[in-house]
Amino acid sequence: MAALTGGSKKTADLARKYGKPCLHLSAGKTVDPVEELRAFIQSNGIKVLNVAGSRASKEPGVGNFVIDVLSQVLVGK
């Protein structure tokens, strides 16, 4: 997986600093992002989920990836 940059790196660094769990998913690079997110939420007892990442101009299709994964995990679509 490529190294995080910009706001994604800052988010991961702050999560580490404050002892918060952090998961990085990437379209086409994560084998099963839906299952990874489900397991992450369950194993960490997540109640509030912060979603951060690249803007669409830097990562085309990221919005649809996020909507698809969150819909499957949170709504069960």
N, CA, C, O and CB atoms as a CASP TS submission, in Angstrom:
PFRMAT TS
TARGET T0000
AUTHOR 0000-0000-0000
METHOD Language model
MODEL 1
PARENT N/A
ATOM      1  N   MET     1       0.843  -1.176   0.000  1.00  0.00           N
ATOM      2  CA  MET     1       0.000   0.000   0.000  1.00  0.00           C
ATOM      3  C   MET     1       0.889   1.239   0.000  1.00  0.00           C
ATOM      4  O   MET     1       1.914   1.284   0.680  1.00  0.00           O
ATOM      5  CB  MET     1      -0.960  -0.002   1.218  1.00  0.00           C
ATOM      6  N   ALA     2       0.486   2.226  -0.760  1.00  0.00           N
ATOM      7  CA  ALA     2       1.268   3.464  -0.852  1.00  0.00           C
ATOM      8  C   ALA     2       1.242   4.219   0.479  1.00  0.00           C
ATOM      9  O   ALA     2       0.299   4.104   1.262  1.00  0.00           O
ATOM     10  CB  ALA     2       0.725   4.363  -1.988  1.00  0.00           C
ATOM     11  N   ALA     3       2.279   4.975   0.705  1.00  0.00           N
ATOM     12  CA  ALA     3       2.363   5.771   1.925  1.00  0.00           C
ATOM     13  C   ALA     3       1.293   6.857   1.904  1.00  0.00           C
ATOM     14  O   ALA     3       1.000   7.434   0.857  1.00  0.00           O
ATOM     15  CB  ALA     3       3.771   6.395   2.081  1.00  0.00           C
ATOM     16  N   LEU     4       0.722   7.126   3.059  1.00  0.00           N
ATOM     17  CA  LEU     4      -0.284   8.183   3.156  1.00  0.00           C
ATOM     18  C   LEU     4       0.380   9.545   3.032  1.00  0.00           C
ATOM     19  O   LEU     4       1.536   9.727   3.412  1.00  0.00           O
ATOM     20  CB  LEU     4      -1.059   8.082   4.485  1.00  0.00           C
ATOM     21  N   THR     5      -0.370  10.497   2.495  1.00  0.00           N
ATOM     22  CA  THR     5       0.125  11.864   2.345  1.00  0.00           C
ATOM     23  C   THR     5      -0.974  12.831   2.742  1.00  0.00           C
ATOM     24  O   THR     5      -2.124  12.431   2.923  1.00  0.00           O
ATOM     25  CB  THR     5       0.599  12.136   0.892  1.00  0.00           C
ATOM     26  N   GLY     6      -0.630  14.088   2.877  1.00  0.00           N
ATOM     27  CA  GLY     6      -1.595  15.158   3.115  1.00  0.00           C
ATOM     28  C   GLY     6      -2.479  14.932   4.321  1.00  0.00           C
ATOM     29  O   GLY     6      -2.018  14.517   5.384  1.00  0.00           O
ATOM     30  N   GLY     7      -3.777  15.216   4.135  1.00  0.00           N
ATOM     31  CA  GLY     7      -4.742  15.105   5.213  1.00  0.00           C
ATOM     32  C   GLY     7      -4.914  13.684   5.722  1.00  0.00           C
ATOM     33  O   GLY     7      -5.176  13.478   6.907  1.00  0.00           O
ATOM     34  N   SER     8      -4.768  12.697   4.837  1.00  0.00           N
ATOM     35  CA  SER     8      -4.883  11.296   5.259  1.00  0.00           C
ATOM     36  C   SER     8      -3.759  10.938   6.225  1.00  0.00           C
ATOM     37  O   SER     8      -3.986  10.251   7.221  1.00  0.00           O
ATOM     38  CB  SER     8      -4.856  10.353   4.034  1.00  0.00           C
ATOM     39  N   LYS     9      -2.552  11.403   5.930  1.00  0.00           N
ATOM     40  CA  LYS     9      -1.406  11.150   6.809  1.00  0.00           C
ATOM     41  C   LYS     9      -1.606  11.860   8.136  1.00  0.00           C
ATOM     42  O   LYS     9      -1.338  11.289   9.193  1.00  0.00           O
ATOM     43  CB  LYS     9      -0.088  11.613   6.146  1.00  0.00           C
ATOM     44  N   LYS    10      -2.073  13.099   8.089  1.00  0.00           N
ATOM     45  CA  LYS    10      -2.309  13.876   9.311  1.00  0.00           C
ATOM     46  C   LYS    10      -3.340  13.172  10.194  1.00  0.00           C
ATOM     47  O   LYS    10      -3.154  13.075  11.407  1.00  0.00           O
ATOM     48  CB  LYS    10      -2.787  15.311   8.964  1.00  0.00           C
ATOM     49  N   THR    11      -4.415  12.686   9.597  1.00  0.00           N
ATOM     50  CA  THR    11      -5.446  11.971  10.340  1.00  0.00           C
ATOM     51  C   THR    11      -4.874  10.729  11.008  1.00  0.00           C
ATOM     52  O   THR    11      -5.124  10.489  12.189  1.00  0.00           O
ATOM     53  CB  THR    11      -6.600  11.588   9.417  1.00  0.00           C
ATOM     54  N   ALA    12      -4.108   9.938  10.263  1.00  0.00           N
ATOM     55  CA  ALA    12      -3.503   8.719  10.820  1.00  0.00           C
ATOM     56  C   ALA    12      -2.516   9.062  11.937  1.00  0.00           C
ATOM     57  O   ALA    12      -2.482   8.387  12.966  1.00  0.00           O
ATOM     58  CB  ALA    12      -2.789   7.915   9.711  1.00  0.00           C
ATOM     59  N   ASP    13      -1.717  10.107  11.734  1.00  0.00           N
ATOM     60  CA  ASP    13      -0.750  10.525  12.755  1.00  0.00           C
ATOM     61  C   ASP    13      -1.459  10.953  14.041  1.00  0.00           C
ATOM     62  O   ASP    13      -1.024  10.599  15.137  1.00  0.00           O
ATOM     63  CB  ASP    13       0.124  11.678  12.226  1.00  0.00           C
ATOM     64  N   LEU    14      -2.547  11.712  13.909  1.00  0.00           N
ATOM     65  CA  LEU    14      -3.282  12.159  15.089  1.00  0.00           C
ATOM     66  C   LEU    14      -3.979  10.995  15.801  1.00  0.00           C
ATOM     67  O   LEU    14      -4.039  10.958  17.030  1.00  0.00           O
ATOM     68  CB  LEU    14      -4.310  13.217  14.693  1.00  0.00           C
ATOM     69  N   ALA    15      -4.494  10.061  15.031  1.00  0.00           N
ATOM     70  CA  ALA    15      -5.118   8.874  15.632  1.00  0.00           C
ATOM     71  C   ALA    15      -4.086   8.123  16.465  1.00  0.00           C
ATOM     72  O   ALA    15      -4.363   7.716  17.594  1.00  0.00           O
ATOM     73  CB  ALA    15      -5.717   7.940  14.536  1.00  0.00           C
ATOM     74  N   ARG    16      -2.908   7.945  15.906  1.00  0.00           N
ATOM     75  CA  ARG    16      -1.824   7.268  16.634  1.00  0.00           C
ATOM     76  C   ARG    16      -1.449   8.045  17.887  1.00  0.00           C
ATOM     77  O   ARG    16      -1.308   7.465  18.963  1.00  0.00           O
ATOM     78  CB  ARG    16      -0.589   7.096  15.731  1.00  0.00           C
ATOM     79  N   LYS    17      -1.289   9.347  17.749  1.00  0.00           N
ATOM     80  CA  LYS    17      -0.894  10.209  18.862  1.00  0.00           C
ATOM     81  C   LYS    17      -1.885  10.107  20.024  1.00  0.00           C
ATOM     82  O   LYS    17      -1.481  10.076  21.186  1.00  0.00           O
ATOM     83  CB  LYS    17      -0.783  11.663  18.392  1.00  0.00           C
ATOM     84  N   TYR    18      -3.173  10.056  19.708  1.00  0.00           N
ATOM     85  CA  TYR    18      -4.203  10.035  20.737  1.00  0.00           C
ATOM     86  C   TYR    18      -4.717   8.627  21.057  1.00  0.00           C
ATOM     87  O   TYR    18      -5.723   8.469  21.749  1.00  0.00           O
ATOM     88  CB  TYR    18      -5.350  10.902  20.311  1.00  0.00           C
ATOM     89  N   GLY    19      -4.026   7.618  20.552  1.00  0.00           N
ATOM     90  CA  GLY    19      -4.375   6.239  20.862  1.00  0.00           C
ATOM     91  C   GLY    19      -5.716   5.788  20.314  1.00  0.00           C
ATOM     92  O   GLY    19      -6.385   4.941  20.906  1.00  0.00           O
ATOM     93  N   LYS    20      -6.102   6.352  19.190  1.00  0.00           N
ATOM     94  CA  LYS    20      -7.373   5.994  18.557  1.00  0.00           C
ATOM     95  C   LYS    20      -7.115   4.974  17.450  1.00  0.00           C
ATOM     96  O   LYS    20      -6.075   5.025  16.794  1.00  0.00           O
ATOM     97  CB  LYS    20      -8.088   7.258  17.988  1.00  0.00           C
ATOM     98  N   PRO    21      -8.044   4.057  17.238  1.00  0.00           N
ATOM     99  CA  PRO    21      -7.874   3.088  16.151  1.00  0.00           C
ATOM    100  C   PRO    21      -7.989   3.787  14.799  1.00  0.00           C
ATOM    101  O   PRO    21      -8.712   4.773  14.655  1.00  0.00           O
ATOM    102  CB  PRO    21      -8.921   1.954  16.261  1.00  0.00           C
ATOM    103  N   CYS    22      -7.275   3.270  13.824  1.00  0.00           N
ATOM    104  CA  CYS    22      -7.261   3.876  12.498  1.00  0.00           C
ATOM    105  C   CYS    22      -7.181   2.773  11.453  1.00  0.00           C
ATOM    106  O   CYS    22      -6.437   1.807  11.623  1.00  0.00           O
ATOM    107  CB  CYS    22      -6.075   4.869  12.346  1.00  0.00           C
ATOM    108  N   LEU    23      -7.929   2.909  10.393  1.00  0.00           N
ATOM    109  CA  LEU    23      -7.940   1.938   9.305  1.00  0.00           C
ATOM    110  C   LEU    23      -7.872   2.691   7.994  1.00  0.00           C
ATOM    111  O   LEU    23      -8.623   3.644   7.786  1.00  0.00           O
ATOM    112  CB  LEU    23      -9.204   1.031   9.363  1.00  0.00           C
ATOM    113  N   HIS    24      -6.984   2.279   7.109  1.00  0.00           N
ATOM    114  CA  HIS    24      -6.881   2.887   5.784  1.00  0.00           C
ATOM    115  C   HIS    24      -7.354   1.883   4.748  1.00  0.00           C
ATOM    116  O   HIS    24      -6.790   0.796   4.624  1.00  0.00           O
ATOM    117  CB  HIS    24      -5.426   3.348   5.485  1.00  0.00           C
ATOM    118  N   LEU    25      -8.382   2.247   4.010  1.00  0.00           N
ATOM    119  CA  LEU    25      -8.898   1.416   2.927  1.00  0.00           C
ATOM    120  C   LEU    25      -8.660   2.145   1.615  1.00  0.00           C
ATOM    121  O   LEU    25      -8.712   3.373   1.559  1.00  0.00           O
ATOM    122  CB  LEU    25     -10.414   1.095   3.126  1.00  0.00           C
ATOM    123  N   SER    26      -8.404   1.392   0.573  1.00  0.00           N
ATOM    124  CA  SER    26      -8.150   1.998  -0.724  1.00  0.00           C
ATOM    125  C   SER    26      -8.785   1.150  -1.822  1.00  0.00           C
ATOM    126  O   SER    26      -8.606  -0.067  -1.859  1.00  0.00           O
ATOM    127  CB  SER    26      -6.636   2.158  -0.966  1.00  0.00           C
ATOM    128  N   ALA    27      -9.519   1.797  -2.705  1.00  0.00           N
ATOM    129  CA  ALA    27     -10.162   1.091  -3.816  1.00  0.00           C
ATOM    130  C   ALA    27      -9.114   0.379  -4.659  1.00  0.00           C
ATOM    131  O   ALA    27      -8.111   0.972  -5.055  1.00  0.00           O
ATOM    132  CB  ALA    27     -10.980   2.069  -4.688  1.00  0.00           C
ATOM    133  N   GLY    28      -9.357  -0.880  -4.922  1.00  0.00           N
ATOM    134  CA  GLY    28      -8.457  -1.644  -5.773  1.00  0.00           C
ATOM    135  C   GLY    28      -7.205  -2.147  -5.077  1.00  0.00           C
ATOM    136  O   GLY    28      -6.463  -2.949  -5.642  1.00  0.00           O
ATOM    137  N   LYS    29      -6.961  -1.683  -3.851  1.00  0.00           N
ATOM    138  CA  LYS    29      -5.765  -2.110  -3.130  1.00  0.00           C
ATOM    139  C   LYS    29      -6.105  -2.873  -1.858  1.00  0.00           C
ATOM    140  O   LYS    29      -5.236  -3.514  -1.267  1.00  0.00           O
ATOM    141  CB  LYS    29      -4.904  -0.911  -2.792  1.00  0.00           C
ATOM    142  N   THR    30      -7.359  -2.807  -1.436  1.00  0.00           N
ATOM    143  CA  THR    30      -7.821  -3.519  -0.258  1.00  0.00           C
ATOM    144  C   THR    30      -8.615  -4.718  -0.755  1.00  0.00           C
ATOM    145  O   THR    30      -9.561  -4.556  -1.526  1.00  0.00           O
ATOM    146  CB  THR    30      -8.683  -2.596   0.687  1.00  0.00           C
ATOM    147  N   VAL    31      -8.243  -5.917  -0.323  1.00  0.00           N
ATOM    148  CA  VAL    31      -8.859  -7.136  -0.839  1.00  0.00           C
ATOM    149  C   VAL    31     -10.372  -7.139  -0.630  1.00  0.00           C
ATOM    150  O   VAL    31     -11.118  -7.344  -1.588  1.00  0.00           O
ATOM    151  CB  VAL    31      -8.241  -8.356  -0.171  1.00  0.00           C
ATOM    152  N   ASP    32     -10.835  -6.920   0.580  1.00  0.00           N
ATOM    153  CA  ASP    32     -12.268  -6.898   0.868  1.00  0.00           C
ATOM    154  C   ASP    32     -12.556  -5.740   1.815  1.00  0.00           C
ATOM    155  O   ASP    32     -12.658  -5.942   3.025  1.00  0.00           O
ATOM    156  CB  ASP    32     -12.744  -8.255   1.484  1.00  0.00           C
ATOM    157  N   PRO    33     -12.690  -4.521   1.276  1.00  0.00           N
ATOM    158  CA  PRO    33     -12.859  -3.350   2.138  1.00  0.00           C
ATOM    159  C   PRO    33     -14.101  -3.410   3.023  1.00  0.00           C
ATOM    160  O   PRO    33     -14.077  -2.915   4.149  1.00  0.00           O
ATOM    161  CB  PRO    33     -12.917  -2.114   1.296  1.00  0.00           C
ATOM    162  N   VAL    34     -15.174  -4.003   2.535  1.00  0.00           N
ATOM    163  CA  VAL    34     -16.406  -4.096   3.320  1.00  0.00           C
ATOM    164  C   VAL    34     -16.168  -4.950   4.554  1.00  0.00           C
ATOM    165  O   VAL    34     -16.531  -4.554   5.662  1.00  0.00           O
ATOM    166  CB  VAL    34     -17.556  -4.682   2.472  1.00  0.00           C
ATOM    167  N   GLU    35     -15.567  -6.111   4.374  1.00  0.00           N
ATOM    168  CA  GLU    35     -15.299  -6.998   5.506  1.00  0.00           C
ATOM    169  C   GLU    35     -14.246  -6.407   6.437  1.00  0.00           C
ATOM    170  O   GLU    35     -14.342  -6.559   7.655  1.00  0.00           O
ATOM    171  CB  GLU    35     -14.845  -8.371   5.009  1.00  0.00           C
ATOM    172  N   GLU    36     -13.248  -5.738   5.880  1.00  0.00           N
ATOM    173  CA  GLU    36     -12.239  -5.097   6.733  1.00  0.00           C
ATOM    174  C   GLU    36     -12.859  -4.024   7.613  1.00  0.00           C
ATOM    175  O   GLU    36     -12.534  -3.930   8.796  1.00  0.00           O
ATOM    176  CB  GLU    36     -11.125  -4.488   5.878  1.00  0.00           C
ATOM    177  N   LEU    37     -13.750  -3.213   7.050  1.00  0.00           N
ATOM    178  CA  LEU    37     -14.392  -2.162   7.827  1.00  0.00           C
ATOM    179  C   LEU    37     -15.319  -2.758   8.883  1.00  0.00           C
ATOM    180  O   LEU    37     -15.340  -2.295  10.023  1.00  0.00           O
ATOM    181  CB  LEU    37     -15.174  -1.218   6.908  1.00  0.00           C
ATOM    182  N   ARG    38     -16.085  -3.786   8.507  1.00  0.00           N
ATOM    183  CA  ARG    38     -16.954  -4.449   9.497  1.00  0.00           C
ATOM    184  C   ARG    38     -16.137  -4.971  10.680  1.00  0.00           C
ATOM    185  O   ARG    38     -16.495  -4.750  11.837  1.00  0.00           O
ATOM    186  CB  ARG    38     -17.732  -5.613   8.839  1.00  0.00           C
ATOM    187  N   ALA    39     -15.056  -5.655  10.384  1.00  0.00           N
ATOM    188  CA  ALA    39     -14.211  -6.216  11.440  1.00  0.00           C
ATOM    189  C   ALA    39     -13.588  -5.119  12.295  1.00  0.00           C
ATOM    190  O   ALA    39     -13.505  -5.256  13.516  1.00  0.00           O
ATOM    191  CB  ALA    39     -13.113  -7.092  10.834  1.00  0.00           C
ATOM    192  N   PHE    40     -13.150  -4.032  11.664  1.00  0.00           N
ATOM    193  CA  PHE    40     -12.549  -2.900  12.375  1.00  0.00           C
ATOM    194  C   PHE    40     -13.554  -2.284  13.349  1.00  0.00           C
ATOM    195  O   PHE    40     -13.222  -2.022  14.506  1.00  0.00           O
ATOM    196  CB  PHE    40     -12.053  -1.832  11.373  1.00  0.00           C
ATOM    197  N   ILE    41     -14.769  -2.056  12.884  1.00  0.00           N
ATOM    198  CA  ILE    41     -15.811  -1.462  13.724  1.00  0.00           C
ATOM    199  C   ILE    41     -16.125  -2.375  14.910  1.00  0.00           C
ATOM    200  O   ILE    41     -16.231  -1.923  16.050  1.00  0.00           O
ATOM    201  CB  ILE    41     -17.089  -1.198  12.897  1.00  0.00           C
ATOM    202  N   GLN    42     -16.269  -3.646  14.623  1.00  0.00           N
ATOM    203  CA  GLN    42     -16.613  -4.600  15.681  1.00  0.00           C
ATOM    204  C   GLN    42     -15.472  -4.777  16.684  1.00  0.00           C
ATOM    205  O   GLN    42     -15.701  -4.724  17.892  1.00  0.00           O
ATOM    206  CB  GLN    42     -16.976  -5.951  15.069  1.00  0.00           C
ATOM    207  N   SER    43     -14.268  -4.982  16.204  1.00  0.00           N
ATOM    208  CA  SER    43     -13.152  -5.271  17.110  1.00  0.00           C
ATOM    209  C   SER    43     -12.736  -4.065  17.944  1.00  0.00           C
ATOM    210  O   SER    43     -12.121  -4.224  18.999  1.00  0.00           O
ATOM    211  CB  SER    43     -11.966  -5.765  16.318  1.00  0.00           C
ATOM    212  N   ASN    44     -13.064  -2.860  17.480  1.00  0.00           N
ATOM    213  CA  ASN    44     -12.701  -1.650  18.220  1.00  0.00           C
ATOM    214  C   ASN    44     -13.883  -0.993  18.923  1.00  0.00           C
ATOM    215  O   ASN    44     -13.726   0.065  19.532  1.00  0.00           O
ATOM    216  CB  ASN    44     -12.069  -0.659  17.287  1.00  0.00           C
ATOM    217  N   GLY    45     -15.063  -1.604  18.847  1.00  0.00           N
ATOM    218  CA  GLY    45     -16.239  -1.034  19.495  1.00  0.00           C
ATOM    219  C   GLY    45     -16.547   0.376  19.019  1.00  0.00           C
ATOM    220  O   GLY    45     -16.913   1.240  19.816  1.00  0.00           O
ATOM    221  N   ILE    46     -16.399   0.607  17.731  1.00  0.00           N
ATOM    222  CA  ILE    46     -16.580   1.947  17.161  1.00  0.00           C
ATOM    223  C   ILE    46     -18.032   2.401  17.296  1.00  0.00           C
ATOM    224  O   ILE    46     -18.953   1.681  16.912  1.00  0.00           O
ATOM    225  CB  ILE    46     -16.154   1.966  15.680  1.00  0.00           C
ATOM    226  N   LYS    47     -18.227   3.595  17.840  1.00  0.00           N
ATOM    227  CA  LYS    47     -19.544   4.217  17.950  1.00  0.00           C
ATOM    228  C   LYS    47     -19.647   5.434  17.035  1.00  0.00           C
ATOM    229  O   LYS    47     -20.720   5.725  16.504  1.00  0.00           O
ATOM    230  CB  LYS    47     -19.827   4.621  19.403  1.00  0.00           C
ATOM    231  N   VAL    48     -18.538   6.143  16.849  1.00  0.00           N
ATOM    232  CA  VAL    48     -18.461   7.307  15.960  1.00  0.00           C
ATOM    233  C   VAL    48     -17.329   7.043  14.979  1.00  0.00           C
ATOM    234  O   VAL    48     -16.205   6.751  15.388  1.00  0.00           O
ATOM    235  CB  VAL    48     -18.226   8.654  16.765  1.00  0.00           C
ATOM    236  N   LEU    49     -17.619   7.143  13.692  1.00  0.00           N
ATOM    237  CA  LEU    49     -16.638   6.847  12.654  1.00  0.00           C
ATOM    238  C   LEU    49     -16.257   8.121  11.917  1.00  0.00           C
ATOM    239  O   LEU    49     -17.111   8.779  11.324  1.00  0.00           O
ATOM    240  CB  LEU    49     -17.185   5.800  11.668  1.00  0.00           C
ATOM    241  N   ASN    50     -14.982   8.468  11.952  1.00  0.00           N
ATOM    242  CA  ASN    50     -14.468   9.601  11.199  1.00  0.00           C
ATOM    243  C   ASN    50     -13.979   9.075   9.846  1.00  0.00           C
ATOM    244  O   ASN    50     -13.164   8.154   9.794  1.00  0.00           O
ATOM    245  CB  ASN    50     -13.315  10.339  11.983  1.00  0.00           C
ATOM    246  N   VAL    51     -14.469   9.649   8.777  1.00  0.00           N
ATOM    247  CA  VAL    51     -14.046   9.244   7.435  1.00  0.00           C
ATOM    248  C   VAL    51     -13.264  10.392   6.825  1.00  0.00           C
ATOM    249  O   VAL    51     -13.771  11.508   6.704  1.00  0.00           O
ATOM    250  CB  VAL    51     -15.270   8.854   6.535  1.00  0.00           C
ATOM    251  N   ALA    52     -12.031  10.113   6.445  1.00  0.00           N
ATOM    252  CA  ALA    52     -11.169  11.135   5.850  1.00  0.00           C
ATOM    253  C   ALA    52     -10.468  10.528   4.651  1.00  0.00           C
ATOM    254  O   ALA    52     -10.318   9.310   4.553  1.00  0.00           O
ATOM    255  CB  ALA    52     -10.135  11.684   6.883  1.00  0.00           C
ATOM    256  N   GLY    53     -10.044  11.380   3.750  1.00  0.00           N
ATOM    257  CA  GLY    53      -9.319  10.856   2.605  1.00  0.00           C
ATOM    258  C   GLY    53      -9.097  11.892   1.533  1.00  0.00           C
ATOM    259  O   GLY    53      -9.372  13.080   1.704  1.00  0.00           O
ATOM    260  N   SER    54      -8.595  11.406   0.433  1.00  0.00           N
ATOM    261  CA  SER    54      -8.271  12.268  -0.695  1.00  0.00           C
ATOM    262  C   SER    54      -9.524  12.839  -1.343  1.00  0.00           C
ATOM    263  O   SER    54     -10.596  12.235  -1.304  1.00  0.00           O
ATOM    264  CB  SER    54      -7.459  11.504  -1.723  1.00  0.00           C
ATOM    265  N   ARG    55      -9.365  13.996  -1.931  1.00  0.00           N
ATOM    266  CA  ARG    55     -10.462  14.583  -2.694  1.00  0.00           C
ATOM    267  C   ARG    55     -10.529  13.911  -4.067  1.00  0.00           C
ATOM    268  O   ARG    55      -9.552  13.321  -4.527  1.00  0.00           O
ATOM    269  CB  ARG    55     -10.280  16.128  -2.838  1.00  0.00           C
ATOM    270  N   ALA    56     -11.670  14.005  -4.701  1.00  0.00           N
ATOM    271  CA  ALA    56     -11.895  13.342  -5.983  1.00  0.00           C
ATOM    272  C   ALA    56     -10.939  13.820  -7.065  1.00  0.00           C
ATOM    273  O   ALA    56     -10.618  13.059  -7.978  1.00  0.00           O
ATOM    274  CB  ALA    56     -13.316  13.562  -6.434  1.00  0.00           C
ATOM    275  N   SER    57     -10.477  15.063  -6.984  1.00  0.00           N
ATOM    276  CA  SER    57      -9.549  15.559  -7.998  1.00  0.00           C
ATOM    277  C   SER    57      -8.195  14.842  -7.920  1.00  0.00           C
ATOM    278  O   SER    57      -7.469  14.771  -8.911  1.00  0.00           O
ATOM    279  CB  SER    57      -9.352  17.071  -7.836  1.00  0.00           C
ATOM    280  N   LYS    58      -7.867  14.321  -6.754  1.00  0.00           N
ATOM    281  CA  LYS    58      -6.608  13.587  -6.596  1.00  0.00           C
ATOM    282  C   LYS    58      -6.795  12.087  -6.702  1.00  0.00           C
ATOM    283  O   LYS    58      -5.856  11.368  -7.043  1.00  0.00           O
ATOM    284  CB  LYS    58      -5.975  13.922  -5.268  1.00  0.00           C
ATOM    285  N   GLU    59      -7.994  11.604  -6.414  1.00  0.00           N
ATOM    286  CA  GLU    59      -8.289  10.170  -6.482  1.00  0.00           C
ATOM    287  C   GLU    59      -9.673   9.972  -7.080  1.00  0.00           C
ATOM    288  O   GLU    59     -10.651   9.794  -6.354  1.00  0.00           O
ATOM    289  CB  GLU    59      -8.199   9.509  -5.074  1.00  0.00           C
ATOM    290  N   PRO    60      -9.752  10.004  -8.412  1.00  0.00           N
ATOM    291  CA  PRO    60     -11.046   9.857  -9.073  1.00  0.00           C
ATOM    292  C   PRO    60     -11.769   8.578  -8.628  1.00  0.00           C
ATOM    293  O   PRO    60     -11.159   7.514  -8.517  1.00  0.00           O
ATOM    294  CB  PRO    60     -10.859   9.852 -10.592  1.00  0.00           C
ATOM    295  N   GLY    61     -13.051   8.699  -8.381  1.00  0.00           N
ATOM    296  CA  GLY    61     -13.852   7.544  -7.983  1.00  0.00           C
ATOM    297  C   GLY    61     -13.894   7.302  -6.483  1.00  0.00           C
ATOM    298  O   GLY    61     -14.599   6.402  -6.026  1.00  0.00           O
ATOM    299  N   VAL    62     -13.157   8.083  -5.710  1.00  0.00           N
ATOM    300  CA  VAL    62     -13.095   7.847  -4.263  1.00  0.00           C
ATOM    301  C   VAL    62     -14.466   8.026  -3.610  1.00  0.00           C
ATOM    302  O   VAL    62     -14.804   7.293  -2.681  1.00  0.00           O
ATOM    303  CB  VAL    62     -12.078   8.795  -3.612  1.00  0.00           C
ATOM    304  N   GLY    63     -15.243   8.973  -4.076  1.00  0.00           N
ATOM    305  CA  GLY    63     -16.568   9.202  -3.491  1.00  0.00           C
ATOM    306  C   GLY    63     -17.474   7.991  -3.637  1.00  0.00           C
ATOM    307  O   GLY    63     -18.132   7.585  -2.680  1.00  0.00           O
ATOM    308  N   ASN    64     -17.508   7.417  -4.823  1.00  0.00           N
ATOM    309  CA  ASN    64     -18.329   6.225  -5.052  1.00  0.00           C
ATOM    310  C   ASN    64     -17.835   5.039  -4.239  1.00  0.00           C
ATOM    311  O   ASN    64     -18.638   4.253  -3.738  1.00  0.00           O
ATOM    312  CB  ASN    64     -18.339   5.866  -6.532  1.00  0.00           C
ATOM    313  N   PHE    65     -16.512   4.901  -4.103  1.00  0.00           N
ATOM    314  CA  PHE    65     -15.931   3.830  -3.288  1.00  0.00           C
ATOM    315  C   PHE    65     -16.403   3.964  -1.844  1.00  0.00           C
ATOM    316  O   PHE    65     -16.830   2.981  -1.237  1.00  0.00           O
ATOM    317  CB  PHE    65     -14.382   3.863  -3.356  1.00  0.00           C
ATOM    318  N   VAL    66     -16.328   5.160  -1.296  1.00  0.00           N
ATOM    319  CA  VAL    66     -16.719   5.406   0.093  1.00  0.00           C
ATOM    320  C   VAL    66     -18.216   5.140   0.281  1.00  0.00           C
ATOM    321  O   VAL    66     -18.613   4.467   1.232  1.00  0.00           O
ATOM    322  CB  VAL    66     -16.374   6.860   0.504  1.00  0.00           C
ATOM    323  N   ILE    67     -19.029   5.658  -0.610  1.00  0.00           N
ATOM    324  CA  ILE    67     -20.482   5.446  -0.516  1.00  0.00           C
ATOM    325  C   ILE    67     -20.806   3.960  -0.583  1.00  0.00           C
ATOM    326  O   ILE    67     -21.622   3.468   0.196  1.00  0.00           O
ATOM    327  CB  ILE    67     -21.222   6.205  -1.645  1.00  0.00           C
ATOM    328  N   ASP    68     -20.184   3.251  -1.495  1.00  0.00           N
ATOM    329  CA  ASP    68     -20.445   1.820  -1.657  1.00  0.00           C
ATOM    330  C   ASP    68     -20.067   1.039  -0.400  1.00  0.00           C
ATOM    331  O   ASP    68     -20.856   0.236   0.097  1.00  0.00           O
ATOM    332  CB  ASP    68     -19.675   1.274  -2.863  1.00  0.00           C
ATOM    333  N   VAL    69     -18.866   1.276   0.110  1.00  0.00           N
ATOM    334  CA  VAL    69     -18.397   0.532   1.290  1.00  0.00           C
ATOM    335  C   VAL    69     -19.262   0.867   2.504  1.00  0.00           C
ATOM    336  O   VAL    69     -19.729  -0.037   3.197  1.00  0.00           O
ATOM    337  CB  VAL    69     -16.908   0.855   1.587  1.00  0.00           C
ATOM    338  N   LEU    70     -19.479   2.156   2.767  1.00  0.00           N
ATOM    339  CA  LEU    70     -20.280   2.534   3.934  1.00  0.00           C
ATOM    340  C   LEU    70     -21.715   2.022   3.822  1.00  0.00           C
ATOM    341  O   LEU    70     -22.293   1.587   4.818  1.00  0.00           O
ATOM    342  CB  LEU    70     -20.283   4.052   4.102  1.00  0.00           C
ATOM    343  N   SER    71     -22.286   2.068   2.639  1.00  0.00           N
ATOM    344  CA  SER    71     -23.652   1.564   2.450  1.00  0.00           C
ATOM    345  C   SER    71     -23.744   0.085   2.787  1.00  0.00           C
ATOM    346  O   SER    71     -24.676  -0.347   3.465  1.00  0.00           O
ATOM    347  CB  SER    71     -24.115   1.799   1.010  1.00  0.00           C
ATOM    348  N   GLN    72     -22.782  -0.685   2.315  1.00  0.00           N
ATOM    349  CA  GLN    72     -22.804  -2.120   2.582  1.00  0.00           C
ATOM    350  C   GLN    72     -22.588  -2.429   4.058  1.00  0.00           C
ATOM    351  O   GLN    72     -23.206  -3.347   4.597  1.00  0.00           O
ATOM    352  CB  GLN    72     -21.748  -2.820   1.752  1.00  0.00           C
ATOM    353  N   VAL    73     -21.727  -1.679   4.703  1.00  0.00           N
ATOM    354  CA  VAL    73     -21.422  -1.941   6.107  1.00  0.00           C
ATOM    355  C   VAL    73     -22.528  -1.421   7.032  1.00  0.00           C
ATOM    356  O   VAL    73     -22.967  -2.137   7.933  1.00  0.00           O
ATOM    357  CB  VAL    73     -20.083  -1.302   6.481  1.00  0.00           C
ATOM    358  N   LEU    74     -22.972  -0.206   6.821  1.00  0.00           N
ATOM    359  CA  LEU    74     -23.868   0.438   7.767  1.00  0.00           C
ATOM    360  C   LEU    74     -25.363   0.204   7.464  1.00  0.00           C
ATOM    361  O   LEU    74     -26.193   0.174   8.373  1.00  0.00           O
ATOM    362  CB  LEU    74     -23.585   1.912   7.784  1.00  0.00           C
ATOM    363  N   VAL    75     -25.677   0.043   6.202  1.00  0.00           N
ATOM    364  CA  VAL    75     -27.082  -0.122   5.825  1.00  0.00           C
ATOM    365  C   VAL    75     -27.372  -1.558   5.397  1.00  0.00           C
ATOM    366  O   VAL    75     -28.517  -2.008   5.417  1.00  0.00           O
ATOM    367  CB  VAL    75     -27.451   0.847   4.695  1.00  0.00           C
ATOM    368  N   GLY    76     -26.325  -2.258   5.014  1.00  0.00           N
ATOM    369  CA  GLY    76     -26.497  -3.650   4.601  1.00  0.00           C
ATOM    370  C   GLY    76     -26.930  -3.825   3.169  1.00  0.00           C
ATOM    371  O   GLY    76     -27.523  -4.841   2.809  1.00  0.00           O
ATOM    372  N   LYS    77     -26.632  -2.826   2.342  1.00  0.00           N
ATOM    373  CA  LYS    77     -26.999  -2.910   0.914  1.00  0.00           C
ATOM    374  C   LYS    77     -26.079  -3.834   0.171  1.00  0.00           C
ATOM    375  O   LYS    77     -26.238  -4.025  -1.035  1.00  0.00           O
ATOM    376  CB  LYS    77     -26.971  -1.534   0.263  1.00  0.00           C
TER
END
